[in-house]
């Protein structure tokens, strides 16, 4: 019977210590590499985040493409039933941009819906590229939804869901 009391005492002490350590570490705030956006209305700020996506494609830079993404960012490709984390998305963008080809992203029909510190952006996009044209694809036509949240005054993208079709 004694070993059971010893095990119970160790679990009780360890659990209590773990609880208080967890409480202390739970208050740590997330530090992000997001550049601050100029002040304005929330809708303007969200639209600026979307404009920065287009700018990143023009500048051919995968790090700029994801500069406004939260560390918990998730990308969902509904066509392929694929879910990717920020890390996998960055690697994919880096591989894509490494080719030295030009990429152009056009966003249209953006609808921004705000609810407190959360925004849902729905829109249509058209992605063109030299690399796609070499494969006989004129463009990638898609519809997307982005979920953003305002953290410490900055809008961060947490989710990007897309469906795409190829224009030949």
N, C-alpha and C positions, 0 to 999 in steps of 0.2 A: 504494500500500500504506500510505503514511503516514496518510491520512485515516481508515483503518480502525482503526489503533492509537490515534489521537486519540479517536475515537468510543468505543472500548473503554475507554480510560482515564477518560473522562467518565462513562460508565455505571458503571464500577467504583467511582469516588470517590462519585458520587451515590447509588449503591445502598448503599454502606457507611454514608454519612451518614444516609440514609433509614432504614436498619435501626436505628441507635442512637437516632435521634429517635423512631422508632416504639416502641422498647422503653420509652423514658421516658414517652411519652404513653399507653402501654398500661396503665401502673400508676395512671392517674387513676381515682378512685372516683366512682361515680355518686351525685349528690346528688338526693334526692327530696323532694317536699313532703308526704310521708306523716307524719301525726301518730302519735306512739307510742301503742301500746296498753298497757293495764295488764298487769303480769306475770301469767302463768298457764301452764297447759299449752299445748302447741302446738295441740292440738285445740280448746281453748277460744278461743285467739287466732284461729284460722281461722274459727270460728263467729262471733266478734265482727266479723271483716271482712265476713262475709255479712250480719250484722245491720246493719252500716253501709250496705250497699247499700239495704236496706229503708228505713232512716232517710233516706237521700238522696232517695228518691222522695217520702217524706212531706214533706220540707223543700223539694221542688221545685227542687233545685240540681244542675245538671250537673257542676259542679266537685267537689262532695262525692261524687257518684256514681262518679267516677273517681279519687278521692283515694288509693285503695289499689291503683292500677294502675301497673305498671312502664312506663317510657317505651317499651319494646318491645311493649307490650300489643297483642294481636290479637283481634278479635271475628269469629267465623265464624257466619253465618246459613245453616244447612244447607238450609233451604227454598228460599232464593233463590240459593244457591251464591255467596254474597257474602262477601268477606273485607275487613275494615276495620281500619285502624290506629287508634291512640289518638286522633290528631288528627281523623280523619273521624268517629269515634264521639262525640267531644266536640262537634263541630259539629252532628251529628244530635241529640244529647241537648239541646243548647242550643236548637235550632229547636223540638224537641218541647215543652220546658218553657216556651218563650217564649209559647206560646198562652195561658197563664194558667189552664189547665185543671188539675184535680186528677188525680193519678196515684197509684195504690196498687199496691204490689208485695207479693205474699205468697209466701214460700218454704216448701216443705214437703218432707218425706221426704229431708232432707239426709243424705248419706252422706259422711263425711270419711275419706279413706284417707291415712295419713302414711307417708312413706318418706324418712327423713333430713330434709334441708331442703326437701323437696318435698311438696306436698299436692294430692290430686285430690278435688274436691268434686262430687258428682253430686246432682241434685235436681230437683224439680218447682216450677214457678212459675205464678202467676196474676197477670196485669196487668189492672187495671181503670182506666177513665178516662171523664171526661165526654165528651171528644172522640171516643172509640171508640163510646160510646152514641149520639152524634149520627149516626154512620155506620151505625148498626144492628148494631153489634158489642157483645155483652155483655161479653166479656173476651178476652184473648189467653192461651191455655193453652199452656204449654211445658215442655220438658225441657231441662236444661242441664248442662254440664260446665265447671267452672272449674279451671284449673291454676295453683297458687300456688307461690311459692318464697320461702324465708326469706333475706332479704338484710340484713345488718347488724342482725339481731335483729327485723326487721319482715317480716311476710308481705305479699307483693305479688302481685297477679293478673297473670299473663302471658298467659293464654289464656281466652277464654270462647266456648264453642261451644253453639249452641242450635238446637232445632227447635221450631216453633210451629204452633199451629192456632187458628183463630178460632172463638169460641163465639158463635153468633148466636141 
